[in-house]
Amino acid sequence: MDTPYGSAPLPVWERPEPQPRAAPVPLNRAKIADTAIRLADAHGLDGLSVRKIAKELGVGPMRLYDYVTNRSELLDLMVDAVYAQIAEAGQHSEWRATVLAIVQRTRDAALDHEWFADLLGARPHIGPHALAVGESTAAALSQAPGLRGIDDLQRAVGALNAFVVGALRREITERRTARSTGTDVSAWQAALGPYLTRMLETGRYPTVARLVIDGAHLNAEETFHHNLITILDGITSHPHT
């Protein structure tokens, strides 16, 4: 295909939708992505296939390839559909409120669509809605006091993204572990409590003991918010070298 970029194929977001067929089931990429998201929500990415999506839509598998050429493009559409939900956080009058709203929407989306967290942290997502979320986040951070230029902004965006990816993956891993084992974190802690008490009483781990005994024991949402605030406070006050 000849494109403005030479012979390289256009990204899925820039290719026009195929011409409608005289078929009983109308299709478009949004409908395919929505169906794929429902299947992934129920069965995870490992349970997702073109054949299953086609069956859910009531069409032949080969028809889907008119709209997406491979699994990677399908995942791109699914991810960008989730970013469309995150983009609804919108802009606020103050930079911190904007960042908090975007990150909270990201957490909500990841908890609703656990597979989304599996696709975070690798190559950047560059669908139109992902770019819109990235623009809103970077624009808000650029207004934070203490950021003096593009290098500071890059570090701030990187630190925030690293926190969000790590925190969401940890939280979702714990949810999956609780489901697969039938034991939530409280029950796990209770089962290992006597062992941990014996180890801490040896006196070899005084700082860990302080954290366990004296530290606040917050739930997942509280922990996420508390640590996010710590990241944002650090972004606005870090020393420049």
Sine and cosine of phi, psi and omega as CSV:
sin_phi,cos_phi,sin_psi,cos_psi,sin_omega,cos_omega
0.00,0.00,0.80,-0.60,0.06,-1.00
-0.99,0.14,0.80,-0.60,-0.03,-1.00
-0.74,-0.67,0.14,-0.99,0.10,-1.00
-0.86,0.51,-0.23,0.97,-0.02,-1.00
-0.97,-0.24,0.28,0.96,-0.05,-1.00
0.99,-0.12,-0.66,-0.75,-0.05,-1.00
-1.00,-0.04,0.02,1.00,0.01,-1.00
-0.93,0.38,0.62,-0.78,0.03,-1.00
-0.93,0.37,0.52,-0.85,0.06,-1.00
-0.93,0.37,0.57,-0.82,0.13,-0.99
-0.85,0.52,0.41,-0.91,-0.09,-1.00
-0.86,0.51,-0.50,0.87,-0.04,-1.00
-0.96,0.29,-0.36,0.93,-0.04,-1.00
-0.98,-0.18,-0.20,0.98,0.02,-1.00
-0.98,0.22,0.67,-0.74,0.06,-1.00
-0.91,0.40,0.45,-0.89,0.08,-1.00
-0.90,0.44,0.58,-0.81,0.08,-1.00
-0.86,0.51,0.43,-0.90,0.04,-1.00
-0.89,0.46,0.67,-0.74,0.01,-1.00
-0.85,0.52,0.63,-0.77,0.05,-1.00
-0.99,-0.12,0.35,-0.94,0.15,-0.99
-0.99,0.16,0.95,0.31,-0.07,-1.00
-0.79,-0.61,0.43,-0.90,-0.05,-1.00
-0.94,0.35,-0.35,0.94,-0.05,-1.00
-0.90,-0.43,0.96,-0.27,0.06,-1.00
-0.94,0.34,0.60,-0.80,-0.03,-1.00
-0.77,-0.64,0.43,-0.90,0.24,-0.97
-0.41,-0.91,0.16,-0.99,-0.08,-1.00
-0.91,0.41,-0.59,0.81,0.00,-1.00
-0.89,0.46,-0.66,0.75,0.01,-1.00
-0.91,0.40,-0.65,0.76,0.04,-1.00
-0.90,0.44,-0.71,0.71,-0.01,-1.00
-0.89,0.45,-0.68,0.73,0.00,-1.00
-0.88,0.48,-0.66,0.75,0.02,-1.00
-0.92,0.40,-0.68,0.73,0.03,-1.00
-0.88,0.47,-0.63,0.78,0.02,-1.00
-0.89,0.45,-0.69,0.73,0.01,-1.00
-0.88,0.48,-0.66,0.75,0.01,-1.00
-0.92,0.39,-0.67,0.74,0.01,-1.00
-0.92,0.39,-0.59,0.81,0.06,-1.00
-0.87,0.49,-0.62,0.79,-0.06,-1.00
-0.99,0.12,-0.58,0.82,-0.18,-0.98
-0.81,-0.59,-0.03,1.00,-0.04,-1.00
0.98,0.19,0.14,-0.99,-0.02,-1.00
-0.92,0.39,-0.51,0.86,0.01,-1.00
-0.91,0.42,-0.43,0.90,0.00,-1.00
-1.00,-0.07,0.20,0.98,-0.05,-1.00
-0.99,-0.17,0.75,-0.66,0.06,-1.00
-0.48,-0.87,0.40,-0.92,0.05,-1.00
-0.86,0.51,-0.63,0.78,-0.02,-1.00
-0.89,0.46,-0.67,0.74,0.00,-1.00
-0.93,0.37,-0.63,0.78,0.03,-1.00
-0.90,0.43,-0.71,0.70,0.00,-1.00
-0.87,0.49,-0.67,0.74,0.02,-1.00
-0.89,0.46,-0.66,0.75,0.01,-1.00
-0.90,0.45,-0.58,0.82,-0.01,-1.00
-0.99,0.11,-0.26,0.97,-0.02,-1.00
0.98,0.21,0.55,0.83,0.02,-1.00
-0.75,-0.67,0.17,-0.99,0.08,-1.00
-0.97,0.25,0.55,-0.84,-0.03,-1.00
-0.84,0.55,-0.62,0.78,-0.08,-1.00
-0.90,0.43,-0.41,0.91,-0.01,-1.00
-0.91,0.41,-0.50,0.87,-0.01,-1.00
-0.91,0.41,-0.45,0.89,-0.04,-1.00
-0.95,0.30,-0.15,0.99,0.17,-0.99
-0.94,0.34,-0.37,0.93,-0.12,-0.99
-0.95,-0.31,-0.58,0.82,0.06,-1.00
-0.72,-0.70,0.69,-0.73,-0.08,-1.00
-1.00,0.06,-0.32,0.95,-0.03,-1.00
-0.32,-0.95,0.05,-1.00,-0.02,-1.00
-0.90,0.44,-0.58,0.81,-0.01,-1.00
-0.87,0.50,-0.69,0.72,0.03,-1.00
-0.91,0.42,-0.60,0.80,0.04,-1.00
-0.88,0.47,-0.71,0.70,0.03,-1.00
-0.89,0.45,-0.61,0.79,0.04,-1.00
-0.85,0.52,-0.70,0.71,0.00,-1.00
-0.91,0.41,-0.66,0.75,0.01,-1.00
-0.89,0.46,-0.73,0.68,-0.02,-1.00
-0.88,0.48,-0.68,0.73,-0.04,-1.00
-0.94,0.35,-0.49,0.87,0.09,-1.00
-0.91,0.42,-0.59,0.81,0.07,-1.00
-0.93,0.36,-0.65,0.76,0.05,-1.00
-0.88,0.47,-0.49,0.87,0.07,-1.00
-0.88,0.47,-0.59,0.81,0.07,-1.00
-0.92,0.39,-0.67,0.74,-0.01,-1.00
-0.91,0.42,-0.61,0.79,-0.04,-1.00
-0.88,0.47,-0.33,0.94,0.01,-1.00
-0.93,0.38,-0.16,0.99,0.06,-1.00
-0.87,0.50,-0.54,0.84,0.08,-1.00
0.95,0.31,-0.04,-1.00,0.00,-1.00
-0.99,-0.17,0.58,-0.81,0.07,-1.00
-0.88,-0.48,0.23,-0.97,-0.09,-1.00
-0.95,0.32,-0.35,0.94,-0.06,-1.00
-0.86,-0.50,0.65,-0.76,-0.15,-0.99
-0.86,0.52,-0.66,0.75,-0.06,-1.00
-0.92,0.39,-0.63,0.77,0.03,-1.00
-0.88,0.47,-0.62,0.78,0.03,-1.00
-0.90,0.44,-0.74,0.67,-0.01,-1.00
-0.89,0.45,-0.70,0.71,0.01,-1.00
-0.87,0.50,-0.66,0.75,-0.01,-1.00
-0.91,0.41,-0.68,0.73,-0.01,-1.00
-0.91,0.42,-0.71,0.70,-0.04,-1.00
-0.92,0.38,-0.62,0.79,0.03,-1.00
-0.91,0.42,-0.65,0.76,0.07,-1.00
-0.90,0.44,-0.57,0.82,0.04,-1.00
-0.90,0.43,-0.69,0.72,0.04,-1.00
-0.89,0.46,-0.72,0.70,0.01,-1.00
-0.85,0.52,-0.69,0.73,-0.01,-1.00
-0.90,0.43,-0.66,0.75,-0.01,-1.00
-0.92,0.39,-0.58,0.81,0.04,-1.00
-0.95,0.31,-0.52,0.85,0.08,-1.00
-0.97,0.25,-0.53,0.85,-0.06,-1.00
-0.77,-0.64,0.99,0.16,-0.14,-0.99
-0.84,0.54,-0.53,0.85,0.01,-1.00
-0.88,0.48,-0.42,0.91,-0.01,-1.00
-0.86,0.51,-0.65,0.76,0.01,-1.00
-0.90,0.44,-0.50,0.87,0.03,-1.00
-0.91,0.41,-0.36,0.93,-0.06,-1.00
-0.98,-0.22,0.11,0.99,0.07,-1.00
-1.00,-0.03,0.51,-0.86,0.16,-0.99
0.99,-0.11,-0.10,0.99,0.05,-1.00
-0.99,-0.12,-0.77,-0.63,0.04,-1.00
-0.94,0.35,0.52,-0.85,-0.04,-1.00
-0.87,0.49,0.54,-0.84,0.11,-0.99
-1.00,0.07,0.75,-0.66,-0.13,-0.99
-0.79,-0.61,0.38,0.92,0.16,-0.99
-0.92,0.39,0.27,-0.96,-0.08,-1.00
-0.86,0.51,-0.63,0.78,0.01,-1.00
-0.97,0.25,-0.58,0.82,0.08,-1.00
-0.89,0.45,-0.66,0.75,0.05,-1.00
-0.90,0.43,-0.60,0.80,0.02,-1.00
-0.90,0.43,-0.66,0.75,0.05,-1.00
-0.91,0.41,-0.67,0.74,0.04,-1.00
-0.88,0.47,-0.65,0.76,0.03,-1.00
-0.90,0.44,-0.72,0.70,-0.01,-1.00
-0.89,0.46,-0.66,0.75,-0.01,-1.00
-0.92,0.40,-0.76,0.65,-0.04,-1.00
-0.91,0.42,-0.64,0.77,0.01,-1.00
-0.89,0.45,-0.64,0.77,0.03,-1.00
-0.92,0.39,-0.73,0.69,-0.01,-1.00
-0.88,0.47,-0.53,0.85,-0.01,-1.00
-0.90,0.43,-0.30,0.95,0.02,-1.00
-1.00,-0.02,-0.06,1.00,-0.05,-1.00
-0.93,0.36,0.67,-0.74,0.05,-1.00
-0.91,0.43,0.62,-0.79,0.01,-1.00
0.99,-0.16,-0.29,0.96,0.05,-1.00
-1.00,0.03,0.88,-0.48,-0.18,-0.98
-0.98,-0.22,-0.12,0.99,-0.04,-1.00
0.02,-1.00,-0.16,-0.99,-0.10,-0.99
-0.91,0.41,-0.55,0.84,0.02,-1.00
-0.91,0.42,-0.70,0.72,0.06,-1.00
-0.88,0.47,-0.66,0.76,-0.01,-1.00
-0.90,0.43,-0.67,0.74,0.04,-1.00
-0.87,0.50,-0.68,0.73,0.01,-1.00
-0.92,0.40,-0.62,0.79,0.00,-1.00
-0.91,0.41,-0.72,0.70,0.03,-1.00
-0.88,0.47,-0.68,0.73,0.01,-1.00
-0.89,0.46,-0.69,0.73,0.00,-1.00
-0.90,0.43,-0.69,0.73,0.01,-1.00
-0.90,0.44,-0.72,0.69,-0.01,-1.00
-0.89,0.46,-0.66,0.75,0.00,-1.00
-0.88,0.47,-0.66,0.75,0.05,-1.00
-0.89,0.46,-0.76,0.66,-0.08,-1.00
-0.88,0.48,-0.73,0.69,-0.02,-1.00
-0.89,0.46,-0.75,0.66,-0.04,-1.00
-0.90,0.44,-0.69,0.73,-0.03,-1.00
-0.91,0.41,-0.68,0.73,-0.02,-1.00
-0.93,0.37,-0.66,0.75,0.02,-1.00
-0.90,0.44,-0.65,0.76,0.02,-1.00
-0.90,0.44,-0.72,0.69,-0.04,-1.00
-0.90,0.44,-0.67,0.74,-0.03,-1.00
-0.95,0.30,-0.57,0.82,0.09,-1.00
-0.87,0.49,-0.66,0.75,0.03,-1.00
-0.90,0.44,-0.67,0.75,0.04,-1.00
-0.87,0.49,-0.69,0.72,0.00,-1.00
-0.92,0.40,-0.64,0.77,0.02,-1.00
-0.89,0.45,-0.67,0.74,0.02,-1.00
-0.88,0.48,-0.66,0.75,0.01,-1.00
-0.93,0.38,-0.68,0.73,-0.10,-1.00
-0.96,0.29,-0.49,0.87,-0.04,-1.00
-0.99,-0.16,-0.30,0.95,-0.09,-1.00
0.96,0.28,0.25,0.97,-0.04,-1.00
-0.79,-0.61,0.89,-0.45,0.03,-1.00
-0.99,0.14,0.06,-1.00,-0.12,-0.99
-0.90,0.43,-0.54,0.84,0.02,-1.00
-0.91,0.41,-0.69,0.73,0.03,-1.00
-0.92,0.40,-0.62,0.79,0.05,-1.00
-0.89,0.45,-0.70,0.72,0.03,-1.00
-0.89,0.45,-0.65,0.76,0.00,-1.00
-0.90,0.43,-0.63,0.78,-0.01,-1.00
-0.91,0.41,-0.59,0.81,-0.04,-1.00
-0.99,-0.13,0.03,1.00,-0.04,-1.00
-0.83,0.55,-0.75,0.66,-0.01,-1.00
-0.87,0.50,-0.66,0.75,0.04,-1.00
-0.89,0.47,-0.74,0.68,-0.04,-1.00
-0.89,0.45,-0.63,0.78,0.04,-1.00
-0.87,0.50,-0.71,0.70,0.02,-1.00
-0.87,0.49,-0.67,0.74,-0.02,-1.00
-0.92,0.40,-0.67,0.74,-0.02,-1.00
-0.93,0.36,-0.51,0.86,0.00,-1.00
-0.95,0.32,-0.19,0.98,0.07,-1.00
-0.94,0.33,-0.32,0.95,-0.02,-1.00
0.99,0.13,0.04,1.00,-0.03,-1.00
-0.99,0.15,-0.23,0.97,-0.08,-1.00
-0.77,-0.64,0.89,0.46,-0.13,-0.99
-0.91,0.41,-0.60,0.80,-0.03,-1.00
-0.96,0.30,-0.64,0.77,0.08,-1.00
-0.88,0.47,-0.64,0.77,0.01,-1.00
-0.87,0.49,-0.66,0.75,0.03,-1.00
-0.89,0.46,-0.67,0.75,0.01,-1.00
-0.90,0.44,-0.68,0.74,-0.06,-1.00
-0.95,0.31,-0.68,0.73,-0.12,-0.99
-1.00,0.07,-0.70,0.71,-0.13,-0.99
-0.99,-0.17,-0.32,0.95,-0.06,-1.00
-0.95,0.32,0.42,-0.91,0.05,-1.00
-0.94,0.33,0.66,-0.76,0.03,-1.00
-0.94,-0.33,1.00,-0.07,-0.10,-1.00
-0.99,-0.11,0.40,-0.92,0.10,-0.99
-0.98,0.21,0.04,-1.00,-0.13,-0.99
-0.88,0.47,-0.68,0.73,-0.03,-1.00
-0.91,0.40,-0.68,0.73,0.01,-1.00
-0.90,0.44,-0.66,0.75,0.01,-1.00
-0.89,0.46,-0.70,0.71,0.00,-1.00
-0.86,0.51,-0.75,0.66,-0.04,-1.00
-0.91,0.41,-0.69,0.72,-0.01,-1.00
-0.87,0.49,-0.71,0.70,-0.03,-1.00
-0.94,0.34,-0.55,0.84,0.06,-1.00
-0.90,0.45,-0.69,0.72,0.04,-1.00
-0.87,0.49,-0.64,0.77,0.03,-1.00
-0.87,0.49,-0.66,0.75,0.03,-1.00
-0.89,0.45,-0.72,0.69,-0.03,-1.00
-0.92,0.39,-0.60,0.80,0.07,-1.00
-0.89,0.46,-0.64,0.77,0.01,-1.00
-0.92,0.40,-0.60,0.80,0.01,-1.00
-0.89,0.47,-0.58,0.82,-0.07,-1.00
-1.00,0.03,-0.13,0.99,-0.09,-1.00
-0.76,-0.65,0.09,1.00,-0.09,-1.00
-0.93,0.37,0.56,-0.83,0.03,-1.00
-0.96,0.29,0.53,-0.85,0.04,-1.00
-0.99,-0.14,0.76,-0.65,-0.01,-1.00
-0.88,-0.47,0.00,0.00,0.00,0.00
